[in-house]
């Protein structure tokens, strides 16, 4: 095991399918903005719509993609849906990317 808990066993391309799906979901700047916003706590769709500056259906579609790969979870409360990060460790990747871009 490496320090981040990834096995050192030989892997095939199929072993990376889920990771590739996560990276694909994160390949949109608006989704990155949503993830960053959720790192500060749960947000409802209306809050995220105002933050991202897109219409509610577009933000909902972005959230659906993020939910589909397991990055976010939703909690329906009456007419509102609140989103949170499923696992805040995704922010470690953001830190790594910032370090990478600075070097």
C-alpha positions as a printed Julia matrix, in Angstrom:
103×3 Matrix{Float64}:
   0.0    0.0     0.0
   1.1    3.56   -0.66
   0.57   6.36    1.82
  -2.85   7.18    0.34
  -4.1    3.6     0.68
  -3.78   2.62   -2.99
  -2.68  -0.94   -3.59
   0.63  -1.56   -5.36
  -0.82  -4.59   -7.17
  -0.69  -4.63  -10.96
  -3.86  -3.25  -12.44
  -5.56  -3.33  -15.79
  -7.26  -0.43  -17.57
 -10.62  -1.81  -16.41
  -9.49  -1.31  -12.8
  -9.36   2.44  -13.45
 -12.83   2.79  -15.02
 -14.44   4.28  -11.89
 -11.52   6.67  -11.39
 -11.77   7.73  -15.02
 -15.49   8.38  -14.55
 -14.74  10.6   -11.54
 -12.11  12.55  -13.46
 -14.53  12.94  -16.36
 -17.18  14.32  -13.98
 -14.6   16.77  -12.61
 -13.52  17.91  -16.07
 -16.08  20.73  -16.09
 -15.11  24.03  -14.39
 -18.66  24.57  -13.12
 -18.61  21.18  -11.42
 -15.29  22.02   -9.82
 -16.84  25.24   -8.51
 -19.77  23.25   -7.11
 -17.42  20.78   -5.39
 -15.4   23.63   -3.92
 -18.58  25.3    -2.63
 -19.76  22.04   -1.06
 -16.41  21.68    0.72
 -17.65  24.49    3.0
 -20.86  22.67    3.89
 -24.17  21.63    2.46
 -25.91  23.82   -0.09
 -29.33  23.77   -1.7
 -29.7   23.88   -5.47
 -30.85  27.52   -5.36
 -27.67  28.54   -3.51
 -25.52  26.71   -6.04
 -27.43  28.24   -8.94
 -26.64  31.72   -7.65
 -23.02  30.81   -7.03
 -22.37  29.24  -10.42
 -24.5   31.74  -12.34
 -26.33  29.12  -14.39
 -30.01  28.22  -14.56
 -31.42  25.68  -12.14
 -31.79  22.9   -14.71
 -28.14  23.18  -15.76
 -26.95  23.14  -12.15
 -29.23  20.18  -11.45
 -27.68  18.34  -14.41
 -24.18  19.04  -13.08
 -25.24  17.77   -9.65
 -26.69  14.66  -11.24
 -23.35  13.89  -12.88
 -21.51  14.43   -9.58
 -24.02  12.28   -7.73
 -23.77   9.58  -10.4
 -20.07   9.05   -9.74
 -20.53   9.23   -5.98
 -18.93  12.61   -5.29
 -22.04  14.18   -3.75
 -25.11  12.99   -1.89
 -28.48  14.66   -1.76
 -31.04  15.11    1.0
 -34.57  16.12    0.04
 -36.32  18.35    2.58
 -39.75  19.27    1.39
 -39.42  21.07   -1.93
 -35.68  21.69   -1.52
 -32.76  19.36   -2.15
 -29.53  19.87   -0.22
 -26.2   18.53   -1.41
 -23.06  17.6     0.5
 -19.75  16.01   -0.43
 -19.91  12.26    0.09
 -16.28  12.24    1.16
 -14.39  15.5     1.77
 -11.1   13.78    0.87
 -11.77  14.84   -2.73
 -10.48  18.23   -1.63
  -7.01  16.65   -1.24
  -7.01  16.35   -5.01
  -7.79  20.06   -5.28
  -4.8   20.85   -3.05
  -2.6   18.61   -5.18
  -3.76  20.37   -8.35
  -3.01  23.78   -6.86
   0.5   22.63   -5.96
   0.95  21.16   -9.42
  -0.13  24.4   -11.11
   2.16  26.48   -8.9
   5.26  24.47   -9.78
